[in-house]
Amino acid sequence: MSVISATMLSQLDRVFTETFKAKPSRHFQAPGRVNLIGEHTDYNDGFVLPCAINYQTLVAVTPRDDMTVKVVAVDYHNQQDEFALDGEIETHPSQMWSNYVRGVIKHLQLSGHVFKGANLAITGNVPQGAGLSSSASLEVAIGETFRGLYSLALTKPEVALNGQAAENQFVGCQCGIMDQMVSACGSKQNALLLDCRSLETELISMPEGLAVMIINSNVKRGLVDSEYNTRRLQCEEAAQILGIKALRDISLLELQNHKDKLSELVYKRAHHVVSDSERTVLASDALKANNVALLSKLMAESHISMRDDFEITVPPIDFAVQLLSEYLGEKGGVRMTGGGFGGCMVALMPHDMVQGAEQLLAERYEAATGYQETTYICSASDGAGEF
């Protein structure tokens, strides 16, 4: 079930009407995502296992007869942006949110799509800066809006690829394809096993007995863009030295046999990526078989690998993961999720353990770390579409 509330929708429509002196004609949405396992494997052509979540970016829109795009962002104190489609679309000097909108629309044009302008109002409830892909949700929502509004010849995966291109080339963060793909193509009650090279997907049914809990550490992710790009370069260096296209093309055993070719640091980075991609395939099999004990083990190993090999966790998150691991035992799994350096953890657990997990965090996390957690109980949801 969507957590878009009547209040959120009415506020969006009210701001739209106040700004553009008319009611919106249509609404589109795209969800955030949580990645169950497979971190930093996507830009290495590996496997990931995310699911779309029932927190979304919501767009109200009306087409225009001219070549102007006007946008109002409800969540940024009704900040506005305006630009022309028949001129060069450049980055906004001061509003980062505007660049995601501009970038998506520019890359639709670069792909040869022809369309007119629009009046848009945007809101959302995907927590920002938490590693739940609020940016990909926004990119996909804008792409889906123009796809639907002007009947563009685009598939859902192409909407995702367009969003990724905008983030890579216009915004300047070298993200992989996972976030946009699951936001565009997610499915209710399913995770999405994604081969990031072929873009083939397989729906993996989520066991009804497991709840998806997202725990925001509320450690602000200040380093993520620069460190993300650094990790990507280190992975590319490893692949180049090993003579392969991407780390997808080597097994863990082969990597271990070629350890002496890489510096200690670059080997650790590669070791995480190769092992986590292999764990992801095993985890999808474990989910299908409802083998929660194996899933628990794989999620624990993934977190340790992110902590020790990829070095993207932070002490408050390590504390919370350890706390929940001891509480859940083999009945559920927990790990950091997202780009790292703060943000969120994801935990899978029986529904009757959710309240105890929340209580344990409330009693121990802030006292130990100085941060207060925020928890979200989510369900795997459908991808982008008209709302």
C-alpha positions, -999 to +999 in steps of 0.1 A: +000+000+000+013+035-009+020+058+019+011+088-002-015+104+021-045+125+012-028+154+029+004+150+008-017+149-024-039+178-015-009+199-006+007+191-039-025+201-058-029+232-037+006+245-045+002+236-082-031+255-084-017+285-065+014+286-087-002+279-121-038+292-116-053+259-127-057+224-114-032+197-126-045+173-153-025+142-143-003+127-115+027+104-118+048+087-092+081+068-088+092+050-057+124+050-037+142+017-031+160-003-006+187-027-016+185-060+002+220-071-008+246-063-035+263-030-027+285-011-052+282-041-075+260-024-100+286-002-117+309-032-118+283-051-140+274-074-112+241-084-095+219-065-071+187-074-052+167-043-044+130-037-040+109-006-047+094+007-014+061+024-007+076+059-004+075+079-035+082+111-055+049+125-067+044+148-097+014+169-106+015+181-142-003+199-170+011+201-206+018+235-221+015+246-257+049+263-258+085+251-252+087+262-215+091+240-185+080+255-152+085+236-119+077+242-083+092+221-055+068+217-026+095+202-003+119+232-009+096+259+004+079+261-030+111+271-048+106+275-086+125+269-117+119+277-154+138+269-185+132+266-223+133+234-243+144+251-275+176+265-260+206+249-243+196+234-209+223+242-184+228+234-148+211+256-123+235+279-103+220+272-069+192+247-068+204+211-068+169+196-071+165+216-103+194+198-119+178+164-116+147+178-134+167+196-161+191+167-166+163+142-172+146+164-197+178+173-215+187+136-219+153+128-232+159+154-259+194+141-266+178+107-272+157+122-300+124+125-282+103+156-292+079+171-268+065+205-256+067+221-222+048+215-190+039+229-156+050+206-128+047+205-090+068+180-072+067+165-037+078+133-021+082+113+011+114+093+003+137+103+031+165+124+015+202+118+021+194+084+037+205+060+009+169+052-002+174+068-036+153+099-034+173+113-064+166+082-086+130+084-076+129+120-087+147+112-120+124+084-128+093+103-118+102+131-142+110+107-170+078+088-164+058+121-164+070+131-198+067+096-211+031+095-201+022+131-209+036+130-245+032+093-252+070+090-258+083+058-273+101+047-242+101+015-222+104+015-184+141+003-186+148+032-210+132+057-185+157+042-159+187+045-183+177+081-191+177+089-154+211+073-149+225+092-178+212+125-164+228+117-130+261+106-145+265+133-171+245+163-160+245+161-122+280+145-120+276+115-097+288+082-113+259+060-101+252+026-115+218+016-129+203-002-099+184+027-083+167+039-114+159+004-127+141-007-096+122+026-093+110+022-129+104-016-129+097-026-093+068-050-086+045-054-056+056-081-031+087-088-051+124-080-050+142-075-083+173-096-091+190-074-116+219-083-138+235-049-142+253-059-174+225-074-195+198-055-176+179-088-174+156-089-143+140-116-124+112-111-099+120-127-065+089-132-044+093-118-009+082-143+019+050-130+034+063-138+069+091-112+066+088-075+073+111-050+057+125-026+082+146+004+072+165+021+099+179+056+092+210+061+113+205+098+108+243+101+103+244+126+075+260+112+043+285+140+038+312+122+019+291+100-004+296+116-038+334+121-037+340+087-020+316+070-043+335+082-073+368+072-057+355+037-050+344+034-086+378+044-099+395+019-076+372-009-090+380+002-126+418+001-117+414-034-105+396-045-137+422-029-159+451-045-141+434-079-143+427-075-180+389-077-177+360-054-188+346-052-153+348-070-119+318-090-130+342-111-152+362-127-124+352-152-098+362-149-061+386-178-065+403-163-096+406-129-078+423-146-048+447-163-072+457-129-087+459-111-054+496-103-059+489-082-090+469-056-070+478-032-043+464-042-009+438-014-010+426-021-046+424-058-038+402-052-008+379-030-029+377-057-056+372-085-030+341-068-017+325-063-051+332-098-064+321-115-031+290-093-027+278-100-063+282-138-056+263-134-023+235-116-041+227-145-064+228-169-034+205-145-014+179-145-042+179-183-041+176-182-003+146-158-006+129-181-032+134-211-008+124-191+023+157-200+038+159-172+063+189-187+081+211-185+050+198-151+041+207-139+076+243-153+071+247-136+037+235-102+049+259-104+079+288-113+055+278-084+032+279-059+060+313-071+073+326-068+037+314-033+034+329-024+067+363-041+063+370-043+025+351-014+010+353+008+042+320+026+037+303+020+070+304+043+101+305+033+138+269+042+146+257+019+118+281-009+128+267-006+164+231-009+153+238-038+129+255-057+156+227-050+180+200-062+156+221-092+145+223-105+181+185-099+185+175-116+153+199-145+152+190-168+123+154-155+122+163-124+101+191-104+085+205-069+088+231-048+069+239-013+059+223-004+026+231+024+001+262+042-009+277+043+026+291+069+051+259+071+069+223+066+058+203+035+063+203-001+073+179-027+060+166-056+082+144-085+072+126-101+102+094-119+112+065-094+118+063-104+154+099-093+160+094-057+146+082-042+178+110-057+199+136-045+173+122-009+175+122-010+213+158-023+214+170+005+191+151+031+211+167+019+243+203+014+231+211+033+198+210+069+208+226+062+242+256+046+225+260+068+195+244+102+201+222+099+171+184+091+172+173+065+147+142+067+125+125+035+114+102+027+085+083-005+080+080-009+042+066-032+017+079-041-018+059-020-042+052-014-078+075+008-099+068+042-116+035+049-132+005+072-133-010+078-099 
